[in-house]
């Protein structure tokens, strides 16, 4: 069984609509010295292979998830 729980400070709940965790293609190799670094709109081409598969997510009112 796999389980995850997203922890958000109670004072920040009104700021978080949803969160998504993506699964990168295994062929993509990132490390601490090879990370995309720019504005979100400018790094899309470097992270395309990490935006194809949503691994899990949370929306307003979401609770702990078990797989």
C-alpha positions in Angstrom: 0.0 0.0 0.0 1.2 3.5 -0.8 -0.1 6.5 1.1 0.4 10.2 1.0 -0.8 13.1 3.0 -0.2 16.7 2.0 0.3 19.0 4.9 -0.7 22.6 4.6 -0.6 25.1 7.4 -4.1 26.0 8.5 -3.4 29.7 7.9 -2.5 28.9 4.2 -5.5 26.7 3.3 -7.3 29.6 1.7 -4.3 30.1 -0.7 -4.1 26.5 -1.9 -6.8 25.5 -4.5 -5.1 22.3 -5.7 -1.7 20.6 -5.8 -0.4 18.1 -8.4 2.5 15.8 -8.1 3.8 14.6 -11.5 5.8 11.5 -12.4 8.7 12.2 -14.8 9.6 9.9 -17.6 12.4 7.7 -16.3 14.6 8.8 -19.3 14.7 12.4 -18.0 17.8 12.9 -15.8 17.7 15.8 -13.4 20.2 16.3 -10.5 21.1 19.2 -8.3 23.4 20.7 -11.0 21.0 20.1 -13.9 17.7 21.6 -12.8 15.5 23.9 -15.0 15.9 27.4 -13.7 13.7 30.2 -15.1 10.2 31.6 -14.9 7.5 28.8 -15.0 6.4 29.8 -18.5 10.0 29.6 -19.8 10.9 26.1 -18.4 8.1 24.2 -20.0 10.2 22.8 -22.8 12.7 21.5 -20.3 10.0 19.8 -18.2 7.6 18.5 -20.8 8.5 14.8 -20.0 7.6 15.6 -16.3 4.1 16.9 -17.0 2.6 14.0 -18.9 1.8 11.7 -15.9 0.0 13.0 -12.8 1.0 10.7 -10.0 -1.4 12.2 -7.4 -3.1 15.4 -6.4 -5.1 17.2 -3.9 -8.0 19.6 -4.3 -10.0 21.7 -1.8 -11.4 19.4 0.9 -9.0 16.6 -0.1 -7.9 14.1 2.5 -5.2 11.5 2.9 -5.0 9.1 0.0 -4.3 5.4 0.0 -3.4 3.3 -3.1 
